[in-house]
Amino acid sequence: MTVLPADGLPLAAEFPDPSHDQWQSLAEGVLRRSGKEVTGSAAEEALSTALGDGLTVRPLYTSIDASADPGLPGFAPFTRGSRAAGNTTDGWDVRQRHELADPVRLNEAVLGDLENGVTSLWLAVGGPGGVPVTGLARALEGVLLDLAPVALDAGADPGPAVRELLALYEAKGVSKEAALGTLGVDPLGRAARTGTEPELGGAVHWSLLCSREYPGLRALAVDALPYHEAGGSAAQELGLSLATGVAYLRALTASGLSVEQACGQLEFRYAATADQFLTIAKLRAARRLWARVAEVCGAPDAGAQRQHAVTSSVMMTRRDPWVNMLRTTLACLGAGVGGAESVTVLPFDHALGLPDAFARRIARNTSTILMEESHLARVTDPAGGSWYVERLTDELAAAAWSFFQEIERAGGQAAALRSGMVQERLAATWAARSKDLARRKEPVTGVSEFPALDERPVERESAPAVPPGGGLPKVRRDEAFEALRARSDAHLAATGSRPKVFIAALGPAAVHTARASFAANLFLSGGIEPVHEPVSVDASTVAAAFAASGATAACLCSTDTLYAEQADAVASALRAAGADRILLAGRPGEYVGADVHVFTGCDVVAVLSSELDRMGVA
């Protein structure tokens, strides 16, 4: 029977506090059972996960890792939120993005979204894929602009779209005080995307107008998405957003605005990824860093950063796109818990073309479920106080501030873009990450892990082509494997069958299943069909099985012990039967009869690309 004290609480104090050494000893035991003989700090290192920017996620955090007082929500340094109540009053703003050139279709989509949970609109206007400026009035017909904020993405020349929107406010009888939204002017972000020279005159003009006449409108967007979409890390994304924000502060204060007024014209846009903890820490660190900028500029109370989080397009896949729903749910969770005021969930078919009504419905309902059913918006900064999140926030903020200082030493954001410094640093980061993707150290479910060759492709209306520019590239996690799968698809269309590899599994299923499954999964990720029939073979049966498979290559799968006993004989029988390539599932060891070894951590993309080349798959 549990004994309760007078206050009714259980006597938890009766249980002794475990020490760090005790935990480490238990961790050593677990690792030992998995075949790793490590002791002391090496045990912790074996269980740690390396992130970008030199950050490491450790397996255990304790009170020793507690950070300095992060303050209170709504007060500097705003780590815990830009507003005291956070999103607890009405939840975060559900901002749906629309890229439709037809004003009538856009109007139908916009009204459907607003009637079913969307609270603001992010519209592409002008340029490829955007609604023409002359069609904006038709697109917003029936929209109550004093209730539904509009955020513009008006491309290289936002002036005509901004003037049209302001004219619509007047035509609909919306007072200047009641107008809400973001004009989205971002010359430095546009320069990053296109490689053109930024011109800040328009940004200053619209900021002055909004500051003086439209208190509910923010003129400028500090968009960090171009850097994320070019393969940048979280710290690089934050550092470049700070440099952009500082450049705008300099221009606006030079034109006569106070620091407080200039800060009030900025909305920061960040990517939210399926790493929910990194997303939470990134948004918290962004607020803390911007508060430091405002403090240095002499206006500490003006540093409450307004944040718009967008689920990452880099993580979206074209194969098995349904998994994107899970990715965007995690990203939305991270954005909401991290304290973003506005959240855009990209539809799961975003990478395939123009999303349909079902995809837009799932996107907007993701936020609704997390807020209304999971109650994520009921607590301000729910991750605050977590030793892990607080430590990650601190380390990420330090890495981002260091990169920001590098940019400032290089002459600021415009100069860093002009010199190629930004492009070089982002390219180096993406190159390192691409190696992890190719080795499946960063797995992509449905693409590099657990792919399905027989899946029915999801087809969507093609999005308008964006003309090539000289700015930052756009990358995707799936791009290397997508190229391999595309080659397989073309081969299937041309010949009626996919390239094949025969799985030569030695011994009973209990012995070879682990490596056979590993090999099959690996080959499928490159569009190569594994033929595993019969389940087990030996030197006397493998020739007939290989001939029936229609493959030109075979992969031996079993234990190291059976390799030593049977691999030579089976490989000889396979070569006699016409196999021109012998692969083996396992690291190179005593057995050297295989042409190629495939194992955990090998460069899967290089292996599969070489195999497709050898098979004559263009």
PASE-160131 format. One record per residue (C-alpha): residue in one letter; x, y, z. Coordinates in steps of 0.05 Angstrom, whole numbers, plus 5000, padded with zeros to 4 digits. Each point is the difference from the previous one (the first is absolute). Layout:
<titis>
AXYZ
...
</titis>
This chain:
<titis>
M500050005000
T502650694981
V500950465060
L497850714987
P502050605040
A495050515026
D500050394934
G497949384961
L506349954957
P503949354994
L506749975036
A504450034938
A505650245044
E500649295028
F503049784933
P507550144995
D502450454943
P504049594950
S506850274984
H502850154931
D505149445010
Q494449505013
W496550204936
Q506549954962
S501349315027
L493149764977
A501250314932
E506649634994
G496349355014
V494950124945
L505550184950
R503949385021
R494149564983
S499750324931
G507349834988
K503250675018
E505349985054
V500350725024
T500750305069
G499650685033
S498850614957
A500749574937
A493449675017
E496650674999
E503450194935
A497649354968
L492950195016
S500750734978
T497450274934
A503850534960
L496050574971
G502450534953
D503850625024
G504349595046
L494249845047
T499149335033
V493849715032
R502049605061
P496149415027
L499050315069
Y499050715026
T499850195073
S499350625042
I507450134987
D497950184929
A495050525023
S501150674963
A499750705027
D493250285016
P496550064932
G495250525027
L492550014996
P495549954939
G498750694971
F506250315032
A507250084976
P503749594978
F493549704974
T502949294998
R493549745029
G495550394952
S498950684970
R493350075036
A498449875073
A494049574982
G503549674941
N495049644956
T495549815058
T494450494982
D498249794930
G505549524979
W504950164946
D498150324935
V498749464947
R502950314937
Q498749634936
R504350124939
H496950064931
E503549994932
L494650024947
A500150454939
D492549964986
P496450515044
V493549604998
R503249355023
L504050385052
N493850325027
E496549335007
A506049715036
V500850605046
L492750025021
G500149245012
D506050075045
L497350595039
E493449645011
N503649395028
G505250245050
V505150434964
T500950685033
S504750374952
L502149954927
W507049984970
L499250174926
A504949964943
V498650614956
G503250124933
G505849604972
P499649274981
G494349655035
G497350625035
V493350324988
P500750624955
V499750665037
T493950184958
G496649375025
L501150115074
A493350345011
R496349414969
A504249515039
L498150345066
E492750104983
G495749825060
V506050025048
L499150435062
L506750354999
D499150305069
L499549295029
A504749604954
P507150274997
V503549954933
A507449874992
L502850154931
D505449654962
A500750484942
G506749824971
A505350484974
D495550614994
P494950005056
G497750714988
P494149874953
A497349445045
V500750425062
R496450594968
E494549544976
L499049705070
L499750695032
A495050214948
L495849395016
Y499950195074
E497350684981
A495049734950
K497349505052
G499450545053
V505549715044
S503050575040
K507650085002
E499949825073
A496249354986
A504549754943
L503949385022
G505649604968
T507050034971
L502050324934
G505749514994
V505250484972
D506849665006
P505350264951
L505749625034
G496149354999
R498350124927
A507350134985
A501849345033
R495049634957
T501750334934
G507150245005
T498050724985
E502450625035
P495350205058
E496750684997
L497450235068
G496550634978
G493249674992
A500749655067
V501350675034
H494150334964
W494949485019
S502649965071
L499250755009
L493049974973
C497849415044
S503350305062
R496350664991
E493249784972
Y498949255007
P501549765071
G497649294986
L504449894940
R507349805000
A503750194937
L506049555002
A501149255002
V506749745024
D499549354963
A505149475021
L496949464955
P504850134941
Y505849805045
H496549395029
E497849784930
A507250074975
G502249495051
G501950455058
S500249785072
A495750265056
A505550465025
Q501450274930
E492650134990
L499850395065
G506550384987
L497850214930
S493250225026
L503450435052
A504650314949
T494050154955
G496150305058
V505850445020
A500950254928
Y492750204999
L500650345068
R505850414975
A496250224938
L493550165037
T503350385057
A504150394949
S493550214968
G497250295064
L496549435036
S501849845072
V502749325017
E493349825031
Q496350214937
A505049644955
C499449355040
G492550054994
Q500549954925
L503449324999
E497049304998
F505149435003
R498749364960
Y503349345019
A499749284978
A497049475046
T502649304990
A498049305024
D505450075054
Q495150315048
F505050145055
L504850354953
T494150414973
I497850195070
A507150205019
K501050394936
L493950445010
R501750125073
A507350164982
A497650474944
R496050425049
R505750025049
L504950224947
W495650544972
A498750265070
R507650075007
V500250404935
A494650465025
E503550085066
V506650194966
C496150504958
G497450335063
A492849744998
P499749365042
D492450005005
A499450014924
G503249324990
A493649595001
Q501049634934
R493849854958
Q500949304971
H496949634941
A502049274997
V499349604935
T500749244996
S506449834963
S499749874925
V506949675005
M497149415039
M494149894953
T500549384956
R497149844932
R500049255012
D495049755051
P497650725012
W494949775052
V505749965050
N500650764992
M493750055043
L504049725058
R505950464986
T495750624997
T496349805063
L506549965039
A502450654969
C493450355018
L500549735070
G507150295007
A497850674971
G494050065046
V503749775063
G505950444980
G495550615002
A499050214928
E494150484993
S498449764929
V500949304972
T499549774928
V499549254988
L501849834928
P495349484969
F502849304997
D500150024923
H503850664999
A506049694964
L495649704945
G496750634973
L493850405018
P496649705062
D492849774995
A494350165047
F501249375041
A507350175012
R498250715021
R494849735047
I505149535033
A504950585005
R495350475036
N497149455044
T507049835025
S500150645039
T492849935021
I501149305029
L506350215037
M496550615030
E492949765012
E501049265014
S507149965026
H499550675036
L507150204982
A498350745001
R497349995071
V506850095032
T505150544986
D506949714985
P498349295022
A507249794985
G502850525047
G503749715059
S502049374963
W507449935012
Y500949724930
V496150554964
E503150565041
R507049734987
L498649914926
T497250714997
D506350275032
E504849624956
L496150164936
A499750745019
A507550025011
A501549664933
A495250474963
W502850625033
S507049794980
F497949924927
F496350675003
Q506450335023
E503749694941
I495050314953
E500550675033
R507649984995
A499349844926
G496150664991
G492949785015
Q494849584965
A500250344932
A507649974997
A500149275023
L495149814944
R503850414949
S506749695017
G497449284997
M501549885073
V492849795016
Q499749544940
E506549665018
R498249885073
L493149734984
A502849554945
A505249715048
T494649855051
W495649664948
A505849604973
A501449725069
R492649855011
S499549674932
K505349505021
D495749815060
L493949934955
A503849574951
R502449555056
R493049995031
K502750285065
E494250494990
P494649534975
V494150234958
T494149555011
G496749774936
V506250204959
S506649765029
E496549555051
F494049554989
P498650214928
A494449684960
L501549894926
D492849814985
E496950635030
R495150374956
P502850694984
V496250605025
E498750474942
R498650745006
E499250584952
S506950274984
A502150635034
P502350574954
A507449934984
V504550505036
P505350274952
P507149845022
G503550565038
G506950145026
G498249965073
L500249465052
P497949304978
K494149615029
V501749315027
R496049415024
R501949425045
D497349504950
E503550274938
A505649484994
F495449405010
E494750334957
A504950014942
L501449265009
R492549845003
A498850414937
R505249594963
S496449365022
D493350284978
A502750184932
H502849294993
L493349715019
A496450434949
A505049814945
T500749255014
G493949805041
S504149795060
R504550305053
P507449855010
K500649405047
V504849705050
F499549295026
I500249925076
A504249385013
A498249865073
L504249465033
G497549575057
P493250005035
A495750635003
A501750125073
V507350084980
H499650414937
T493650425008
A503350615031
R505150094945
A495249794945
S494950525022
F505550525005
A502449854929
A493049994971
N498450675031
L506550294974
F498949784928
L492750235001
S502250705018
G503650044933
G494349694959
I503449324995
E495249435011
P502649465048
V498049294981
H499949565063
E497449344973
P501349495026
V500950245072
S506549615010
V505149734950
D506649625001
A505349834949
S495749454969
T493650414992
V502450714988
A501449944926
A492949804982
A497050525046
F504450554971
A498349814929
A492550035016
S500750695032
G501750384936
A505450385037
T507150124979
A502850115070
A499349645067
C500950215072
L502149495052
C496450075067
S501649625063
T504550005061
D507550065000
T500549285022
L496149744941
Y503750464953
A506449655021
E496949324988
Q495850104937
A501450674966
D505649764954
A496049414973
V493650404991
A503750584966
S503449524952
A493349684982
L497050694989
R505650224954
A499449344961
A492550154993
G501550684968
A500250485059
D504550584980
R499950325069
I500349705070
L498150445058
L500249815073
A496050285059
G505250145053
R506450395011
P506349784964
G503349475042
E503349334990
Y495649834941
V502650374939
G496349654944
A494750534991
D500750584951
V496350495045
H498250015074
V493750355025
F499450165073
T497250505049
G503650664988
C502349854929
D498850514945
V493449724975
V499150514945
A506949864971
V498949245003
L493150034968
S502150504947
S505849554981
E495449404996
L495050354955
D505850234956
R502549284995
M493049754984
G499450504943
V494550405033
A500450704972
</titis>
